[in-house]
Amino acid sequence: MHSKTNIFYIILIGFIILLNIDSSSSDHDDHHDDHHDGGTQCFSGDSLIKLSNGEYKEIGNLQSGDEIITIDQSKIISTEMVMILDKQISKQALFYTLRTDSDNEISLTQYHLIPTIDSNGNENYLFAKQIKIGDYLFVLFNGKLKYSPVINITIEMKKGYYAPLTMKGTLLINNVLASCFANVNNHHLAQYYMAPFRYYYKFAQFMSVYDPFNINKTEGLYSTVNMMFYFARYFRSDALYL
């Protein structure tokens, strides 16, 4: 993983973030129009996110620095919201809505990753379209971690989708654990390549800049993410599903 090519790729993306951080708002829509129609896509606009203070916030209202709940190595922890990788308020997308026995629902686009637990207790990340009835998802139920089987799957068009990025690379959507990443084959590799965003976010916080990615001003696929897909096609095409 830590080859010279990978290190070069991370450094390159870091420079791209710095070069595009001020211009992303103005030229963002043009980048998005040229991108693959799937974009990153992600979660439906009706998704609710649980904050560390116990309150819930609509996914479209998330801000950089929000402390939200996630699950890491079977532990319930807090993680920070870094940015929105892709935000579409009015566009429609096809969603796989998974309902669990615990009566939780999560709506994801077909190539969005979600962790499951197998009979041996191992965690596996699958695309939403690969999930089958009976697969176990991680859910937060009455404040405790639970493994709950999927009992119903519906495919439907919904308006609006959002792709939040957290420090841990995961988050709870309607109390169901999900990856922050779509259109990639490996959750952990995607988290590795998102390091420049996390580093820049922490640096911006240190400099008292609390919205370094202009979350409220940009709509569409973030310009740097668009460039990351472009470079990944050359350096790590095996890691993408586009």
Backbone hydrogen bonds, N-H to C=O, Kabsch-Sander energy under -0.5 kcal/mol:
donor,donor_aa,acceptor,acceptor_aa,energy
3,S,1,M,-1.0
7,I,3,S,-2.3
8,F,4,K,-2.5
9,Y,5,T,-2.2
10,I,6,N,-2.2
11,I,7,I,-2.4
12,L,8,F,-2.5
13,I,9,Y,-2.3
14,G,10,I,-2.2
15,F,11,I,-2.0
16,I,12,L,-2.1
17,I,13,I,-2.4
18,L,14,G,-1.8
19,L,15,F,-2.3
20,N,16,I,-2.0
21,I,17,I,-1.3
24,S,20,N,-1.4
27,D,23,S,-1.9
28,H,24,S,-0.9
31,H,27,D,-1.6
32,H,28,H,-2.2
33,D,29,D,-2.2
34,D,30,D,-1.1
35,H,31,H,-0.7
35,H,32,H,-1.1
39,G,36,H,-1.9
43,F,162,Y,-2.6
44,S,107,S,-1.4
45,G,160,G,-1.5
47,S,44,S,-1.7
49,I,57,K,-2.9
50,K,172,L,-0.5
51,L,49,I,-0.5
51,L,55,E,-3.4
52,S,67,E,-2.5
54,G,51,L,-1.9
57,K,49,I,-2.7
59,I,47,S,-2.2
61,N,58,E,-2.1
62,L,59,I,-1.2
65,G,81,M,-3.2
66,D,63,Q,-2.0
68,I,66,D,-0.7
68,I,79,T,-3.0
69,I,50,K,-2.5
70,T,77,I,-2.6
72,D,75,K,-2.8
75,K,72,D,-1.2
77,I,70,T,-2.4
77,I,75,K,-0.6
79,T,68,I,-2.9
81,M,66,D,-2.2
82,V,165,L,-3.1
83,M,165,L,-1.3
85,L,83,M,-0.6
85,L,163,A,-3.2
86,D,163,A,-0.6
87,K,220,G,-1.3
88,Q,161,Y,-2.7
93,A,158,K,-2.1
95,F,93,A,-0.5
95,F,156,E,-3.3
96,Y,108,L,-3.6
97,T,95,F,-0.7
97,T,154,T,-3.3
98,L,96,Y,-0.7
98,L,106,I,-2.8
99,R,152,N,-2.7
100,T,104,N,-2.6
101,D,149,P,-2.2
103,D,100,T,-2.0
106,I,98,L,-1.8
108,L,96,Y,-2.1
108,L,106,I,-0.5
109,T,42,C,-1.7
110,Q,94,L,-0.6
112,H,109,T,-1.9
113,L,181,F,-2.4
114,I,126,L,-2.4
116,T,124,N,-3.0
117,I,136,Y,-1.6
118,D,122,N,-2.4
121,G,118,D,-2.1
124,N,116,T,-2.4
126,L,114,I,-2.4
126,L,124,N,-0.6
128,A,112,H,-1.7
129,K,110,Q,-2.1
130,Q,127,F,-1.7
131,I,127,F,-0.6
131,I,128,A,-1.1
134,G,150,V,-2.6
135,D,132,K,-2.3
136,Y,117,I,-0.6
137,L,148,S,-2.7
138,F,115,P,-0.6
139,V,137,L,-0.5
139,V,146,K,-2.9
140,L,175,N,-2.6
141,F,139,V,-0.7
141,F,144,K,-3.2
144,K,141,F,-1.5
146,K,139,V,-2.5
148,S,137,L,-2.4
148,S,146,K,-0.6
150,V,135,D,-2.4
151,I,99,R,-3.0
152,N,99,R,-1.5
154,T,97,T,-2.1
156,E,95,F,-2.3
156,E,154,T,-0.5
158,K,93,A,-2.3
160,G,91,K,-3.6
160,G,158,K,-0.5
161,Y,88,Q,-2.3
162,Y,43,F,-2.3
163,A,86,D,-2.1
165,L,83,M,-2.8
167,M,80,E,-2.0
171,L,178,A,-2.0
172,L,69,I,-1.1
173,I,171,L,-0.6
173,I,176,V,-3.1
174,N,48,L,-3.0
174,N,172,L,-0.6
176,V,173,I,-1.5
177,L,138,F,-2.6
178,A,171,L,-2.3
179,S,113,L,-1.5
180,C,169,G,-2.2
183,N,111,Y,-2.6
185,N,239,A,-2.7
190,A,186,N,-2.1
191,Q,187,H,-2.3
192,Y,188,H,-1.8
193,Y,189,L,-2.1
194,M,190,A,-1.1
195,A,192,Y,-1.3
197,F,194,M,-0.8
198,R,194,M,-1.6
199,Y,195,A,-2.9
200,Y,196,P,-2.6
201,Y,197,F,-2.3
202,K,198,R,-2.3
203,F,199,Y,-2.6
204,A,200,Y,-2.8
205,Q,201,Y,-2.2
206,F,202,K,-2.2
207,M,203,F,-1.6
208,S,205,Q,-1.9
209,V,204,A,-3.4
210,Y,208,S,-0.7
214,N,211,D,-1.6
217,K,214,N,-1.1
218,T,214,N,-1.4
220,G,87,K,-3.4
222,Y,85,L,-2.9
226,N,222,Y,-2.1
227,M,223,S,-1.8
228,M,224,T,-2.2
229,F,225,V,-2.2
230,Y,226,N,-1.6
231,F,227,M,-2.7
232,A,228,M,-2.7
233,R,229,F,-1.5
234,Y,231,F,-1.3
235,F,231,F,-2.5
236,R,232,A,-1.9
239,A,236,R,-1.9
240,L,237,S,-1.1
241,Y,183,N,-2.7
